[in-house]
Amino acid sequence: MATSGDIDGIGRNDDDIRYLFSYNLQRLAGLSSRIALLGLKPDFELNTHDWRAMAVLDFLGIAPLHTLAKRAGVQKSQMSRTVSALEERGFIGREANPDDKRSINLRLTDAGQTLVREVLAASRERNRRMLAELTTDERCELMRLMEKVSRGSLTYLRELKGEATPPRRPPPPATIFETEIP
């Protein structure tokens, strides 16, 4: 059995699931989601789907529903319900899509932009607390390594689906975390 100092994320043949990177990543993601929800719901009356839709629309600026759903990693039907609820609350607006007359574009309203700024401030504090055990250099290294793992994982996913790696189109995302997952 491996010790905590030499866990490599793959493990040996006699190790159990606790030694796998994917298991530990999933546990951390779940923990992060629970922490986020405990702040989003009481402080901002948002759930995690609401927040993800608004945050992604914030960096996209304007987008049709299918693009918002894909970039947020949510099914289009779920995103449609989320957008409708956020539109009723005055946080998202719709407008004609000049590129496709059959679809509409979505955009944050002024109230939506204000709320995103408030939630981002709270999210930065939440992330500061979650990363408190790391130095600034360690945080930067963690983000760099996560980007490398994401890039490799996207390549592996495309291989599993039998897809060729697509050529990179300008403008490239600021980080691998903005990359659309096929």
NORKA-V739599 format. One record per residue. N is the residue number from 0. RES is the residue in one small letter. PSI is psi as a letter, one per 30 degrees, with the letter a starting at -180 (999 if undefined). NEAR is the number of other ideal C-beta (glycine too) atoms within 12 Angstrom. D_FIRST is the distance of its C-alpha to the first C-alpha in whole Angstrom. Layout:
n:N res:RES psi:PSI near:NEAR d_first:D_FIRST
n:N res:RES psi:PSI near:NEAR d_first:D_FIRST
This chain:
n:0 res:m psi:k near:13 d_first:0
n:1 res:a psi:l near:18 d_first:4
n:2 res:t psi:l near:11 d_first:7
n:3 res:s psi:f near:10 d_first:10
n:4 res:g psi:f near:6 d_first:12
n:5 res:d psi:g near:13 d_first:10
n:6 res:i psi:k near:19 d_first:9
n:7 res:d psi:g near:15 d_first:12
n:8 res:g psi:f near:20 d_first:13
n:9 res:i psi:e near:16 d_first:12
n:10 res:g psi:l near:21 d_first:9
n:11 res:r psi:l near:15 d_first:8
n:12 res:n psi:f near:9 d_first:9
n:13 res:d psi:g near:8 d_first:7
n:14 res:d psi:l near:19 d_first:6
n:15 res:d psi:a near:13 d_first:9
n:16 res:i psi:f near:14 d_first:12
n:17 res:r psi:f near:17 d_first:11
n:18 res:y psi:f near:22 d_first:9
n:19 res:l psi:k near:19 d_first:13
n:20 res:f psi:e near:22 d_first:16
n:21 res:s psi:e near:18 d_first:18
n:22 res:y psi:e near:19 d_first:17
n:23 res:n psi:e near:21 d_first:17
n:24 res:l psi:e near:18 d_first:20
n:25 res:q psi:e near:15 d_first:21
n:26 res:r psi:e near:16 d_first:21
n:27 res:l psi:e near:18 d_first:22
n:28 res:a psi:e near:18 d_first:25
n:29 res:g psi:e near:15 d_first:26
n:30 res:l psi:e near:16 d_first:26
n:31 res:s psi:e near:22 d_first:28
n:32 res:s psi:e near:22 d_first:30
n:33 res:r psi:e near:17 d_first:30
n:34 res:i psi:e near:22 d_first:31
n:35 res:a psi:e near:31 d_first:34
n:36 res:l psi:e near:23 d_first:35
n:37 res:l psi:f near:19 d_first:36
n:38 res:g psi:e near:29 d_first:38
n:39 res:l psi:e near:29 d_first:40
n:40 res:k psi:e near:20 d_first:41
n:41 res:p psi:e near:12 d_first:43
n:42 res:d psi:e near:19 d_first:44
n:43 res:f psi:f near:30 d_first:45
n:44 res:e psi:h near:18 d_first:45
n:45 res:l psi:l near:31 d_first:43
n:46 res:n psi:l near:25 d_first:40
n:47 res:t psi:e near:29 d_first:37
n:48 res:h psi:e near:31 d_first:39
n:49 res:d psi:e near:36 d_first:42
n:50 res:w psi:e near:35 d_first:41
n:51 res:r psi:e near:31 d_first:39
n:52 res:a psi:e near:43 d_first:42
n:53 res:m psi:e near:43 d_first:44
n:54 res:a psi:e near:37 d_first:42
n:55 res:v psi:e near:35 d_first:42
n:56 res:l psi:e near:38 d_first:45
n:57 res:d psi:e near:31 d_first:46
n:58 res:f psi:f near:24 d_first:44
n:59 res:l psi:e near:27 d_first:46
n:60 res:g psi:d near:17 d_first:49
n:61 res:i psi:k near:25 d_first:51
n:62 res:a psi:k near:32 d_first:49
n:63 res:p psi:l near:29 d_first:50
n:64 res:l psi:e near:37 d_first:48
n:65 res:h psi:e near:24 d_first:46
n:66 res:t psi:e near:28 d_first:45
n:67 res:l psi:e near:40 d_first:44
n:68 res:a psi:e near:29 d_first:42
n:69 res:k psi:e near:21 d_first:40
n:70 res:r psi:f near:29 d_first:39
n:71 res:a psi:f near:35 d_first:38
n:72 res:g psi:h near:23 d_first:36
n:73 res:v psi:k near:28 d_first:38
n:74 res:q psi:k near:16 d_first:40
n:75 res:k psi:e near:21 d_first:44
n:76 res:s psi:e near:14 d_first:45
n:77 res:q psi:e near:22 d_first:43
n:78 res:m psi:e near:33 d_first:44
n:79 res:s psi:e near:26 d_first:47
n:80 res:r psi:e near:20 d_first:47
n:81 res:t psi:e near:34 d_first:45
n:82 res:v psi:e near:39 d_first:48
n:83 res:s psi:e near:20 d_first:51
n:84 res:a psi:e near:21 d_first:50
n:85 res:l psi:e near:38 d_first:49
n:86 res:e psi:e near:28 d_first:53
n:87 res:e psi:e near:15 d_first:54
n:88 res:r psi:f near:22 d_first:53
n:89 res:g psi:g near:17 d_first:55
n:90 res:f psi:f near:35 d_first:52
n:91 res:i psi:k near:38 d_first:52
n:92 res:g psi:l near:23 d_first:55
n:93 res:r psi:k near:25 d_first:56
n:94 res:e psi:l near:17 d_first:58
n:95 res:a psi:k near:16 d_first:59
n:96 res:n psi:j near:19 d_first:57
n:97 res:p psi:f near:11 d_first:60
n:98 res:d psi:f near:13 d_first:58
n:99 res:d psi:j near:14 d_first:57
n:100 res:k psi:f near:10 d_first:60
n:101 res:r psi:f near:10 d_first:58
n:102 res:s psi:l near:21 d_first:55
n:103 res:i psi:l near:25 d_first:55
n:104 res:n psi:l near:26 d_first:54
n:105 res:l psi:k near:38 d_first:52
n:106 res:r psi:k near:30 d_first:52
n:107 res:l psi:k near:35 d_first:51
n:108 res:t psi:l near:23 d_first:54
n:109 res:d psi:e near:14 d_first:55
n:110 res:a psi:e near:19 d_first:54
n:111 res:g psi:e near:32 d_first:50
n:112 res:q psi:e near:23 d_first:50
n:113 res:t psi:e near:18 d_first:51
n:114 res:l psi:e near:31 d_first:48
n:115 res:v psi:e near:33 d_first:46
n:116 res:r psi:e near:19 d_first:46
n:117 res:e psi:e near:25 d_first:46
n:118 res:v psi:e near:33 d_first:42
n:119 res:l psi:e near:22 d_first:41
n:120 res:a psi:e near:17 d_first:42
n:121 res:a psi:e near:26 d_first:40
n:122 res:s psi:e near:28 d_first:37
n:123 res:r psi:e near:15 d_first:37
n:124 res:e psi:e near:18 d_first:37
n:125 res:r psi:e near:25 d_first:34
n:126 res:n psi:e near:20 d_first:32
n:127 res:r psi:e near:15 d_first:33
n:128 res:r psi:e near:17 d_first:32
n:129 res:m psi:e near:22 d_first:28
n:130 res:l psi:g near:22 d_first:28
n:131 res:a psi:f near:13 d_first:29
n:132 res:e psi:f near:10 d_first:26
n:133 res:l psi:k near:17 d_first:26
n:134 res:t psi:l near:11 d_first:29
n:135 res:t psi:e near:12 d_first:32
n:136 res:d psi:e near:11 d_first:30
n:137 res:e psi:e near:14 d_first:27
n:138 res:r psi:e near:18 d_first:28
n:139 res:c psi:e near:14 d_first:30
n:140 res:e psi:e near:15 d_first:27
n:141 res:l psi:e near:20 d_first:25
n:142 res:m psi:e near:21 d_first:28
n:143 res:r psi:e near:16 d_first:29
n:144 res:l psi:e near:19 d_first:25
n:145 res:m psi:e near:21 d_first:26
n:146 res:e psi:e near:21 d_first:29
n:147 res:k psi:e near:17 d_first:27
n:148 res:v psi:e near:21 d_first:25
n:149 res:s psi:e near:23 d_first:27
n:150 res:r psi:e near:22 d_first:30
n:151 res:g psi:e near:18 d_first:27
n:152 res:s psi:e near:22 d_first:26
n:153 res:l psi:e near:26 d_first:30
n:154 res:t psi:e near:20 d_first:30
n:155 res:y psi:e near:17 d_first:28
n:156 res:l psi:e near:18 d_first:30
n:157 res:r psi:e near:19 d_first:33
n:158 res:e psi:e near:14 d_first:32
n:159 res:l psi:e near:11 d_first:30
n:160 res:k psi:f near:14 d_first:34
n:161 res:g psi:g near:9 d_first:36
n:162 res:e psi:l near:13 d_first:37
n:163 res:a psi:l near:10 d_first:38
n:164 res:t psi:k near:17 d_first:37
n:165 res:p psi:l near:14 d_first:40
n:166 res:p psi:k near:7 d_first:42
n:167 res:r psi:k near:12 d_first:42
n:168 res:r psi:k near:9 d_first:45
n:169 res:p psi:l near:6 d_first:46
n:170 res:p psi:k near:7 d_first:46
n:171 res:p psi:l near:13 d_first:42
n:172 res:p psi:l near:20 d_first:40
n:173 res:a psi:e near:11 d_first:39
n:174 res:t psi:l near:15 d_first:36
n:175 res:i psi:f near:23 d_first:34
n:176 res:f psi:f near:23 d_first:33
n:177 res:e psi:f near:21 d_first:37
n:178 res:t psi:k near:25 d_first:36
n:179 res:e psi:k near:24 d_first:37
n:180 res:i psi:k near:20 d_first:35
n:181 res:p psi:999 near:19 d_first:36
